[in-house]
Amino acid sequence: MRCSVVAVIFVFISVVCSVQSADARPTKRYDERTKMCRVISDGTLDWDSEPWGIGGIKFREVCKSCHSQNSNKGAPFVHAETYTSKGWNAFFAKRRAKCARDGSWNALKDDEVQLVNDYLFRNGNWTYNPNDADSCG
């Protein structure tokens, strides 16, 4: 009897923790360039802001072609957690990075740049902080 009670408690805690961590992920992103709120937790934006969606794929194909650890192109190594969600938003809004200015981003269509921003916003450092990850301007 005691083992079954412990098992039930363990299952309950596991379910509660998984539901809470899913709720803590960002669900929307304010895009400074377009002055619009992007709901990244529904429909195609939900899929495309994940590692297997367009945002994640384009990040690996285009951005990581220069920003990988073994790159000889002189670009600093970056990964999704290099910046916080707010940091990634600022990075894309200001476009001060060398690759944004030198035409490297031209390999991406405007909507793909937004999807890469969505992906990085959703998967950036501290995105599991429920106190600030879900702000939308």
ABEGO torsion letter per residue (X at the ends): XAAAAAAAAAAAAAAAAAAAAAAABBABBBBAAAGBBBBAABEAAAAAABAABAAAAAAAAAAAAAABAABAAGBBBBBAAABBAAAAAAAAAAGABAAAAAGAAAABBAAAAAAAAAAAAAABBGAABAAAAABBX
